[in-house]
């Protein structure tokens, strides 16, 4: 039996034995997020640390919620990769 859960907003957390398994179709790996956002994986990890992206730790892998990634893409649509406003977008 798989229990579904969602991570609290703008917060990273690790799964423990008492935490139910989240629905992983709502999450992507840091590599997938980096490819989608046009950033390096290291930048994605920094965004997680700064609480700009919601994530969960599943084993040794950080999983990022798809919703904030989509929201970030909408807010930065049409901006170049090096546009300074892109780093200030709210996720």
Secondary structure as UniProt FT lines:
FT   TURN            9..10
FT   STRAND          12..14
FT   TURN            17..18
FT   HELIX           24..26
FT   STRAND          27..29
FT   HELIX           30..37
FT   HELIX           41..49
FT   TURN            50..51
FT   STRAND          55..58
FT   TURN            59..60
FT   STRAND          61..65
FT   HELIX           66..75
FT   TURN            76..78
FT   TURN            81..82
FT   HELIX           84..88
//
